[in-house]
Amino acid sequence: MIKGIGTDIVKVSRMNFDIAKRILSESEFAKYQSFSSDARKQEFLAGRFAIKEAISKALSHIDFELSFNELEIKNNEFGQPYLICHKLNHYVFSLSISHESDYAIGFCIIEDANL
């Protein structure tokens, strides 16, 4: 059963180092820092920001509060994003991140893991 749906769109040019420090987990921040170009850093950060906003919106009616840096987004061997957050193990998250020139979008569906 679907418990929540969320989506968000972010303008890549709005992303900066202060936002990165505030919303990225430690491992995400290390990956962000590893990129050599500022454009790639902004694109990565915009995708992470958009997906974390989408997750937050999908969780909004579930009465669960988390800071963005508690949500860690990884990618599997096919590039598909997935969530690591031990506080939310009782839910299944389906995530999607997409980039198109100046924008990044995140989409999230939350389902109950006990089905």
ROMI-186410 format. One record per atom (N, C-alpha, C): residue number from 1; z, x, y; atom name; residue in one letter. Coordinates in nm, 4 decimals. Each point is the difference from the previous one (the first is absolute). Layout:
// residues N
(NUM; (Z; X; Y); 'CA'; 'A')
...
// end
This chain:
// residues 115
(1; (0.0000; 0.0841; -0.1175); 'N'; 'M')
(1; (0.0000; -0.0841; 0.1175); 'CA'; 'M')
(1; (0.0000; 0.0892; 0.1246); 'C'; 'M')
(2; (-0.0852; -0.0326; 0.0951); 'N'; 'I')
(2; (-0.0069; 0.0759; 0.1248); 'CA'; 'I')
(2; (0.1218; -0.0336; 0.0858); 'C'; 'I')
(3; (0.0676; 0.1053; 0.0450); 'N'; 'K')
(3; (0.1187; -0.0143; 0.0842); 'CA'; 'K')
(3; (-0.0293; 0.0260; 0.1467); 'C'; 'K')
(4; (-0.1066; 0.0725; 0.0287); 'N'; 'G')
(4; (-0.0325; 0.0291; 0.1386); 'CA'; 'G')
(4; (-0.1354; 0.0671; 0.0135); 'C'; 'G')
(5; (-0.0636; -0.0223; 0.1145); 'N'; 'I')
(5; (-0.1277; 0.0623; 0.0331); 'CA'; 'I')
(5; (0.0119; 0.0516; 0.1431); 'C'; 'I')
(6; (-0.0515; 0.1202; 0.0232); 'N'; 'G')
(6; (0.0024; 0.0545; 0.1345); 'CA'; 'G')
(6; (-0.1235; 0.0829; 0.0267); 'C'; 'G')
(7; (-0.0412; 0.0041; 0.1249); 'N'; 'T')
(7; (-0.1130; 0.0829; 0.0411); 'CA'; 'T')
(7; (0.0264; 0.0528; 0.1403); 'C'; 'T')
(8; (-0.0590; 0.1147; 0.0315); 'N'; 'D')
(8; (0.0143; 0.0571; 0.1324); 'CA'; 'D')
(8; (-0.1205; 0.0879; 0.0303); 'C'; 'D')
(9; (-0.0358; 0.0080; 0.1265); 'N'; 'I')
(9; (-0.1090; 0.0863; 0.0448); 'CA'; 'I')
(9; (0.0539; 0.0881; 0.1121); 'C'; 'I')
(10; (-0.0415; 0.1268; -0.0015); 'N'; 'V')
(10; (0.0511; 0.0988; 0.0948); 'CA'; 'V')
(10; (-0.1166; 0.0767; 0.0610); 'C'; 'V')
(11; (0.0064; 0.0224; 0.1302); 'N'; 'K')
(11; (-0.0988; 0.0845; 0.0661); 'CA'; 'K')
(11; (0.0420; 0.1458; -0.0214); 'C'; 'K')
(12; (-0.0868; 0.0780; -0.0615); 'N'; 'V')
(12; (0.0302; 0.1376; -0.0388); 'CA'; 'V')
(12; (0.0449; 0.0833; 0.1199); 'C'; 'V')
(13; (-0.0625; -0.0170; 0.1142); 'N'; 'S')
(13; (0.0301; 0.0822; 0.1176); 'CA'; 'S')
(13; (0.1408; -0.0207; 0.0550); 'C'; 'S')
(14; (0.0678; -0.1050; -0.0414); 'N'; 'R')
(14; (0.1379; -0.0261; 0.0450); 'CA'; 'R')
(14; (0.1026; 0.0839; -0.0752); 'C'; 'R')
(15; (-0.0392; 0.0615; -0.1097); 'N'; 'M')
(15; (0.0929; 0.0737; -0.0847); 'CA'; 'M')
(15; (0.0315; 0.1381; 0.0592); 'C'; 'M')
(16; (0.1286; 0.0391; -0.0082); 'N'; 'N')
(16; (0.0413; 0.1298; 0.0524); 'CA'; 'N')
(16; (0.1165; 0.0573; -0.0809); 'C'; 'N')
(17; (0.0376; 0.1210; 0.0328); 'N'; 'F')
(17; (0.1039; 0.0732; -0.0726); 'CA'; 'F')
(17; (0.1336; -0.0742; -0.0002); 'C'; 'F')
(18; (0.0369; -0.0631; 0.1120); 'N'; 'D')
(18; (0.1269; -0.0734; 0.0059); 'CA'; 'D')
(18; (0.0028; -0.1156; -0.0992); 'C'; 'D')
(19; (-0.1112; -0.0683; -0.0146); 'N'; 'I')
(19; (-0.0089; -0.1092; -0.0979); 'CA'; 'I')
(19; (0.0115; 0.0580; -0.1413); 'C'; 'I')
(20; (-0.0659; 0.1116; -0.0242); 'N'; 'A')
(20; (0.0058; 0.0642; -0.1321); 'CA'; 'A')
(20; (0.1435; 0.0323; -0.0377); 'C'; 'A')
(21; (0.0761; 0.0578; 0.0919); 'N'; 'K')
(21; (0.1403; 0.0356; -0.0280); 'CA'; 'K')
(21; (0.0836; -0.1231; -0.0302); 'C'; 'K')
(22; (-0.0338; -0.1126; 0.0621); 'N'; 'R')
(22; (0.0790; -0.1214; -0.0138); 'CA'; 'R')
(22; (-0.0307; -0.0783; -0.1278); 'C'; 'R')
(23; (-0.1256; -0.0003; -0.0455); 'N'; 'I')
(23; (-0.0356; -0.0935; -0.1085); 'CA'; 'I')
(23; (-0.0295; 0.0649; -0.1343); 'C'; 'I')
(24; (-0.0284; 0.1293; -0.0030); 'N'; 'L')
(24; (-0.0391; 0.0628; -0.1270); 'CA'; 'L')
(24; (0.1208; 0.0475; -0.0792); 'C'; 'L')
(25; (-0.0089; -0.0116; -0.1316); 'N'; 'S')
(25; (0.1010; 0.0596; -0.0873); 'CA'; 'S')
(25; (-0.0155; 0.1524; 0.0061); 'C'; 'S')
(26; (0.0914; 0.0730; -0.0588); 'N'; 'E')
(26; (-0.0077; 0.1467; 0.0023); 'CA'; 'E')
(26; (-0.1295; 0.0518; -0.0618); 'C'; 'E')
(27; (-0.0365; -0.0525; -0.1163); 'N'; 'S')
(27; (-0.1222; 0.0492; -0.0653); 'CA'; 'S')
(27; (-0.1256; -0.0434; 0.0756); 'C'; 'S')
(28; (0.0011; -0.1200; 0.0588); 'N'; 'E')
(28; (-0.1136; -0.0436; 0.0811); 'CA'; 'E')
(28; (-0.0139; 0.0887; 0.1239); 'C'; 'E')
(29; (0.1124; 0.0352; 0.0606); 'N'; 'F')
(29; (-0.0035; 0.0845; 0.1189); 'CA'; 'F')
(29; (-0.0545; 0.1394; -0.0346); 'C'; 'F')
(30; (0.0385; 0.0521; -0.1162); 'N'; 'A')
(30; (-0.0534; 0.1296; -0.0433); 'CA'; 'A')
(30; (-0.1511; -0.0074; -0.0193); 'C'; 'A')
(31; (-0.0480; -0.1085; -0.0588); 'N'; 'K')
(31; (-0.1444; -0.0166; -0.0180); 'CA'; 'K')
(31; (-0.0693; -0.0116; 0.1363); 'C'; 'K')
(32; (0.0583; -0.0782; 0.0898); 'N'; 'Y')
(32; (-0.0518; -0.0154; 0.1368); 'CA'; 'Y')
(32; (-0.0125; 0.1371; 0.0671); 'C'; 'Y')
(33; (0.1039; 0.0812; -0.0114); 'N'; 'Q')
(33; (0.0015; 0.1327; 0.0617); 'CA'; 'Q')
(33; (-0.1038; 0.0936; -0.0625); 'C'; 'Q')
(34; (-0.0378; -0.0248; -0.1257); 'N'; 'S')
(34; (-0.0934; 0.0883; -0.0701); 'CA'; 'S')
(34; (-0.1445; -0.0139; 0.0481); 'C'; 'S')
(35; (-0.0313; -0.1099; 0.0672); 'N'; 'F')
(35; (-0.1365; -0.0188; 0.0487); 'CA'; 'F')
(35; (-0.0252; 0.0913; 0.1199); 'C'; 'F')
(36; (-0.1158; 0.0645; 0.0011); 'N'; 'S')
(36; (-0.0288; 0.0960; 0.1068); 'CA'; 'S')
(36; (-0.0507; -0.0650; 0.1283); 'C'; 'S')
(37; (-0.0639; -0.1135; -0.0102); 'N'; 'S')
(37; (-0.0551; -0.0623; 0.1214); 'CA'; 'S')
(37; (0.0893; -0.1158; 0.0474); 'C'; 'S')
(38; (0.0081; -0.0130; 0.1305); 'N'; 'D')
(38; (0.0763; -0.1105; 0.0579); 'CA'; 'D')
(38; (-0.0614; -0.1350; -0.0353); 'C'; 'D')
(39; (-0.1317; -0.0054; -0.0104); 'N'; 'A')
(39; (-0.0680; -0.1251; -0.0347); 'CA'; 'A')
(39; (0.0415; -0.0464; -0.1395); 'C'; 'A')
(40; (0.0077; 0.0927; -0.0954); 'N'; 'R')
(40; (0.0398; -0.0355; -0.1367); 'CA'; 'R')
(40; (0.1464; -0.0425; -0.0042); 'C'; 'R')
(41; (0.0839; 0.0664; 0.0791); 'N'; 'K')
(41; (0.1416; -0.0382; 0.0089); 'CA'; 'K')
(41; (0.0127; -0.1429; 0.0523); 'C'; 'K')
(42; (-0.0743; -0.0318; 0.1059); 'N'; 'Q')
(42; (0.0053; -0.1351; 0.0572); 'CA'; 'Q')
(42; (-0.0488; -0.1042; -0.0991); 'C'; 'Q')
(43; (-0.1073; 0.0304; -0.0715); 'N'; 'E')
(43; (-0.0549; -0.0941; -0.0976); 'CA'; 'E')
(43; (0.1001; -0.0265; -0.1126); 'C'; 'E')
(44; (0.0598; 0.1062; -0.0534); 'N'; 'F')
(44; (0.1012; -0.0140; -0.1055); 'CA'; 'F')
(44; (0.1174; -0.0830; 0.0501); 'C'; 'F')
(45; (0.0494; 0.0332; 0.1187); 'N'; 'L')
(45; (0.1149; -0.0698; 0.0568); 'CA'; 'L')
(45; (-0.0313; -0.1471; 0.0263); 'C'; 'L')
(46; (-0.1187; -0.0287; 0.0494); 'N'; 'A')
(46; (-0.0385; -0.1390; 0.0260); 'CA'; 'A')
(46; (-0.0005; -0.0812; -0.1292); 'C'; 'A')
(47; (-0.0516; 0.0569; -0.1074); 'N'; 'G')
(47; (0.0002; -0.0694; -0.1286); 'CA'; 'G')
(47; (0.1409; -0.0269; -0.0496); 'C'; 'G')
(48; (0.0874; 0.1007; 0.0117); 'N'; 'R')
(48; (0.1393; -0.0170; -0.0437); 'CA'; 'R')
(48; (0.0720; -0.1032; 0.0873); 'C'; 'R')
(49; (-0.0238; 0.0055; 0.1299); 'N'; 'F')
(49; (0.0636; -0.0966; 0.0891); 'CA'; 'F')
(49; (-0.0463; -0.1417; -0.0332); 'C'; 'F')
(50; (-0.1303; -0.0178; -0.0176); 'N'; 'A')
(50; (-0.0545; -0.1332; -0.0291); 'CA'; 'A')
(50; (0.0552; -0.0558; -0.1307); 'C'; 'A')
(51; (0.0071; 0.0823; -0.1044); 'N'; 'I')
(51; (0.0478; -0.0521; -0.1281); 'CA'; 'I')
(51; (0.1500; -0.0295; 0.0051); 'C'; 'I')
(52; (0.0760; 0.0818; 0.0711); 'N'; 'K')
(52; (0.1438; -0.0269; 0.0106); 'CA'; 'K')
(52; (0.0273; -0.1250; 0.0824); 'C'; 'K')
(53; (-0.0786; -0.0241; 0.1036); 'N'; 'E')
(53; (0.0096; -0.1259; 0.0751); 'CA'; 'E')
(53; (-0.0358; -0.1182; -0.0902); 'C'; 'E')
(54; (-0.1043; 0.0139; -0.0805); 'N'; 'A')
(54; (-0.0407; -0.1075; -0.0916); 'CA'; 'A')
(54; (0.1116; -0.0295; -0.1003); 'C'; 'A')
(55; (0.0620; 0.1046; -0.0534); 'N'; 'I')
(55; (0.1122; -0.0177; -0.0936); 'CA'; 'I')
(55; (0.1150; -0.0713; 0.0706); 'C'; 'I')
(56; (0.0312; 0.0433; 0.1212); 'N'; 'S')
(56; (0.1074; -0.0616; 0.0776); 'CA'; 'S')
(56; (-0.0263; -0.1486; 0.0233); 'C'; 'S')
(57; (-0.1226; -0.0337; 0.0325); 'N'; 'K')
(57; (-0.0358; -0.1410; 0.0218); 'CA'; 'K')
(57; (0.0103; -0.0792; -0.1302); 'C'; 'K')
(58; (-0.0412; 0.0600; -0.1099); 'N'; 'A')
(58; (0.0085; -0.0694; -0.1286); 'CA'; 'A')
(58; (0.1454; -0.0206; -0.0424); 'C'; 'A')
(59; (0.0876; 0.0903; 0.0416); 'N'; 'L')
(59; (0.1429; -0.0112; -0.0333); 'CA'; 'L')
(59; (0.0782; -0.0860; 0.0987); 'C'; 'L')
(60; (-0.0609; -0.0387; 0.1101); 'N'; 'S')
(60; (0.0731; -0.0622; 0.1110); 'CA'; 'S')
(60; (0.0771; -0.1265; -0.0390); 'C'; 'S')
(61; (-0.0498; -0.0783; -0.0900); 'N'; 'H')
(61; (0.0698; -0.1229; -0.0389); 'CA'; 'H')
(61; (0.0930; 0.0203; -0.1197); 'C'; 'H')
(62; (0.0049; 0.1216; -0.0543); 'N'; 'I')
(62; (0.0828; 0.0280; -0.1173); 'CA'; 'I')
(62; (0.1407; 0.0449; 0.0408); 'C'; 'I')
(63; (0.0238; 0.0248; 0.1290); 'N'; 'D')
(63; (0.1298; 0.0422; 0.0515); 'CA'; 'D')
(63; (0.0400; 0.1351; -0.0575); 'C'; 'D')
(64; (-0.0848; 0.0980; 0.0255); 'N'; 'F')
(64; (0.0232; 0.1350; -0.0485); 'CA'; 'F')
(64; (-0.0375; 0.0970; 0.1105); 'C'; 'F')
(65; (0.0937; 0.0835; 0.0439); 'N'; 'E')
(65; (-0.0274; 0.0925; 0.1090); 'CA'; 'E')
(65; (-0.0102; 0.1429; -0.0488); 'C'; 'E')
(66; (-0.1034; 0.0678; 0.0426); 'N'; 'L')
(66; (-0.0223; 0.1407; -0.0311); 'CA'; 'L')
(66; (-0.0598; 0.0679; 0.1221); 'C'; 'L')
(67; (0.0262; 0.1289; 0.0146); 'N'; 'S')
(67; (-0.0714; 0.0749; 0.1034); 'CA'; 'S')
(67; (-0.1293; 0.0518; -0.0623); 'C'; 'S')
(68; (-0.0991; 0.0243; 0.0836); 'N'; 'F')
(68; (-0.1302; 0.0431; -0.0504); 'CA'; 'F')
(68; (0.0080; 0.1305; -0.0779); 'C'; 'F')
(69; (0.0902; 0.0901; 0.0379); 'N'; 'N')
(69; (0.0063; 0.1272; -0.0726); 'CA'; 'N')
(69; (0.0641; -0.0131; -0.1377); 'C'; 'N')
(70; (0.0534; -0.1169; -0.0338); 'N'; 'E')
(70; (0.0482; -0.0268; -0.1354); 'CA'; 'E')
(70; (-0.1133; -0.0459; -0.0924); 'C'; 'E')
(71; (-0.1119; -0.0376; 0.0584); 'N'; 'L')
(71; (-0.1178; -0.0410; -0.0760); 'CA'; 'L')
(71; (-0.0909; 0.1209; -0.0143); 'C'; 'L')
(72; (-0.0219; 0.0444; -0.1221); 'N'; 'E')
(72; (-0.0865; 0.1156; -0.0221); 'CA'; 'E')
(72; (-0.1284; -0.0454; -0.0678); 'C'; 'E')
(73; (-0.1119; 0.0312; 0.0628); 'N'; 'I')
(73; (-0.1303; -0.0381; -0.0529); 'CA'; 'I')
(73; (-0.0646; 0.1234; -0.0614); 'C'; 'I')
(74; (-0.0347; -0.0101; -0.1251); 'N'; 'K')
(74; (-0.0702; 0.1058; -0.0724); 'CA'; 'K')
(74; (-0.1370; -0.0545; -0.0407); 'C'; 'K')
(75; (-0.0829; 0.0883; -0.0527); 'N'; 'N')
(75; (-0.1300; -0.0414; -0.0533); 'CA'; 'N')
(75; (-0.0110; 0.0447; -0.1444); 'C'; 'N')
(76; (-0.0528; -0.0882; -0.0855); 'N'; 'N')
(76; (-0.0216; 0.0376; -0.1395); 'CA'; 'N')
(76; (-0.1253; 0.0874; -0.0114); 'C'; 'N')
(77; (-0.0371; 0.0347; -0.1230); 'N'; 'E')
(77; (-0.1136; 0.0904; -0.0223); 'CA'; 'E')
(77; (-0.1335; -0.0574; 0.0476); 'C'; 'E')
(78; (-0.0050; -0.1317; 0.0239); 'N'; 'F')
(78; (-0.1220; -0.0642; 0.0490); 'CA'; 'F')
(78; (0.0042; -0.0233; 0.1514); 'C'; 'F')
(79; (0.1082; 0.0422; 0.0651); 'N'; 'G')
(79; (0.0155; -0.0171; 0.1431); 'CA'; 'G')
(79; (0.0672; -0.1293; 0.0418); 'C'; 'G')
(80; (0.0317; -0.0848; -0.0983); 'N'; 'Q')
(80; (0.0628; -0.1290; 0.0308); 'CA'; 'Q')
(80; (0.1447; 0.0214; 0.0457); 'C'; 'Q')
(81; (0.0383; -0.0607; 0.1122); 'N'; 'P')
(81; (0.1381; 0.0158; 0.0470); 'CA'; 'P')
(81; (0.0981; -0.0810; -0.0840); 'C'; 'P')
(82; (0.1204; 0.0566; -0.0136); 'N'; 'Y')
(82; (0.1091; -0.0727; -0.0645); 'CA'; 'Y')
(82; (0.1300; 0.0341; 0.0707); 'C'; 'Y')
(83; (0.0984; -0.0867; -0.0166); 'N'; 'L')
(83; (0.1270; 0.0115; 0.0700); 'CA'; 'L')
(83; (0.1069; 0.0594; -0.0894); 'C'; 'L')
(84; (0.0778; 0.0900; 0.0580); 'N'; 'I')
(84; (0.1226; 0.0482; -0.0632); 'CA'; 'I')
(84; (0.1156; -0.0403; 0.0905); 'C'; 'I')
(85; (0.0853; -0.0875; -0.0508); 'N'; 'C')
(85; (0.1206; -0.0416; 0.0712); 'CA'; 'C')
(85; (0.0935; -0.0607; -0.1039); 'C'; 'C')
(86; (0.1012; 0.0764; -0.0368); 'N'; 'H')
(86; (0.0889; -0.0430; -0.1092); 'CA'; 'H')
(86; (0.0781; -0.1274; 0.0329); 'C'; 'H')
(87; (0.0159; -0.0303; 0.1276); 'N'; 'K')
(87; (0.0686; -0.1232; 0.0392); 'CA'; 'K')
(87; (-0.0830; -0.1248; -0.0310); 'C'; 'K')
(88; (-0.1297; 0.0197; -0.0267); 'N'; 'L')
(88; (-0.0903; -0.1133; -0.0208); 'CA'; 'L')
(88; (-0.0598; -0.0022; -0.1406); 'C'; 'L')
(89; (0.0688; 0.0567; -0.0975); 'N'; 'N')
(89; (-0.0526; 0.0074; -0.1370); 'CA'; 'N')
(89; (-0.0204; -0.1359; -0.0652); 'C'; 'N')
(90; (0.0623; -0.1045; 0.0515); 'N'; 'H')
(90; (-0.0124; -0.1329; -0.0607); 'CA'; 'H')
(90; (-0.1238; -0.0753; 0.0503); 'C'; 'H')
(91; (-0.0857; 0.0712; 0.0768); 'N'; 'Y')
(91; (-0.1257; -0.0581; 0.0452); 'CA'; 'Y')
(91; (-0.1169; 0.0891; -0.0406); 'C'; 'Y')
(92; (-0.1161; -0.0614; -0.0141); 'N'; 'V')
(92; (-0.1244; 0.0727; -0.0261); 'CA'; 'V')
(92; (-0.0826; -0.0079; 0.1281); 'C'; 'V')
(93; (-0.0465; 0.1163; 0.0470); 'N'; 'F')
(93; (-0.0766; 0.0075; 0.1244); 'CA'; 'F')
(93; (-0.1442; 0.0364; -0.0309); 'C'; 'F')
(94; (-0.0923; -0.0763; 0.0539); 'N'; 'S')
(94; (-0.1428; 0.0334; -0.0034); 'CA'; 'S')
(94; (-0.0379; 0.0353; 0.1427); 'C'; 'S')
(95; (-0.0488; 0.1237; 0.0194); 'N'; 'L')
(95; (-0.0268; 0.0515; 0.1337); 'CA'; 'L')
(95; (-0.1450; 0.0417; 0.0157); 'C'; 'L')
(96; (-0.0484; -0.0102; 0.1223); 'N'; 'S')
(96; (-0.1326; 0.0495; 0.0335); 'CA'; 'S')
(96; (0.0022; 0.0533; 0.1426); 'C'; 'S')
(97; (-0.0608; 0.1169; 0.0185); 'N'; 'I')
(97; (-0.0159; 0.0605; 0.1324); 'CA'; 'I')
(97; (-0.1480; 0.0292; 0.0184); 'C'; 'I')
(98; (-0.0514; -0.0302; 0.1184); 'N'; 'S')
(98; (-0.1396; 0.0286; 0.0294); 'CA'; 'S')
(98; (-0.0118; 0.0526; 0.1425); 'C'; 'S')
(99; (-0.0968; 0.0884; 0.0196); 'N'; 'H')
(99; (-0.0262; 0.0583; 0.1318); 'CA'; 'H')
(99; (-0.1442; -0.0278; 0.0402); 'C'; 'H')
(100; (-0.0200; -0.0284; 0.1269); 'N'; 'E')
(100; (-0.1347; -0.0180; 0.0545); 'CA'; 'E')
(100; (0.0018; 0.0513; 0.1427); 'C'; 'E')
(101; (-0.0608; 0.1117; 0.0214); 'N'; 'S')
(101; (-0.0079; 0.0726; 0.1276); 'CA'; 'S')
(101; (0.1322; -0.0034; 0.0763); 'C'; 'S')
(102; (0.0194; -0.0927; 0.0908); 'N'; 'D')
(102; (0.1168; -0.0007; 0.0881); 'CA'; 'D')
(102; (0.1208; -0.0752; -0.0545); 'C'; 'D')
(103; (-0.0104; -0.0605; -0.1186); 'N'; 'Y')
(103; (0.1059; -0.0877; -0.0492); 'CA'; 'Y')
(103; (0.0368; 0.0298; -0.1449); 'C'; 'Y')
(104; (0.1258; -0.0329; -0.0317); 'N'; 'A')
(104; (0.0477; 0.0019; -0.1384); 'CA'; 'A')
(104; (0.0640; -0.1361; -0.0257); 'C'; 'A')
(105; (-0.0153; -0.0495; -0.1211); 'N'; 'I')
(105; (0.0584; -0.1286; -0.0372); 'CA'; 'I')
(105; (0.0792; 0.0168; -0.1292); 'C'; 'I')
(106; (0.1109; -0.0720; -0.0072); 'N'; 'G')
(106; (0.0809; -0.0019; -0.1212); 'CA'; 'G')
(106; (0.0166; -0.1430; -0.0475); 'C'; 'G')
(107; (-0.0012; -0.0184; -0.1319); 'N'; 'F')
(107; (0.0158; -0.1326; -0.0596); 'CA'; 'F')
(107; (0.0962; 0.0108; -0.1167); 'C'; 'F')
(108; (0.0932; -0.0952; -0.0108); 'N'; 'C')
(108; (0.1036; 0.0036; -0.1028); 'CA'; 'C')
(108; (0.0208; -0.1378; -0.0610); 'C'; 'C')
(109; (0.0103; -0.0029; -0.1321); 'N'; 'I')
(109; (0.0431; -0.1201; -0.0732); 'CA'; 'I')
(109; (0.1229; 0.0382; -0.0790); 'C'; 'I')
(110; (0.1046; -0.0818; 0.0094); 'N'; 'I')
(110; (0.1242; 0.0228; -0.0749); 'CA'; 'I')
(110; (0.0139; -0.1086; -0.1044); 'C'; 'I')
(111; (0.0277; 0.0436; -0.1236); 'N'; 'E')
(111; (0.0250; -0.0948; -0.1092); 'CA'; 'E')
(111; (0.1350; 0.0316; -0.0625); 'C'; 'E')
(112; (0.0594; -0.1002; -0.0624); 'N'; 'D')
(112; (0.1260; 0.0180; -0.0700); 'CA'; 'D')
(112; (-0.0255; 0.0776; -0.1282); 'C'; 'D')
(113; (0.0749; 0.1067; -0.0232); 'N'; 'A')
(113; (-0.0184; 0.0841; -0.1187); 'CA'; 'A')
(113; (0.0550; -0.0638; -0.1265); 'C'; 'A')
(114; (0.0756; -0.1066; 0.0119); 'N'; 'N')
(114; (0.0657; -0.0610; -0.1162); 'CA'; 'N')
(114; (-0.0826; -0.1072; -0.0684); 'C'; 'N')
(115; (-0.1294; -0.0045; 0.0280); 'N'; 'L')
(115; (-0.0845; -0.1020; -0.0627); 'CA'; 'L')
(115; (-0.0603; 0.0484; -0.1276); 'C'; 'L')
// end
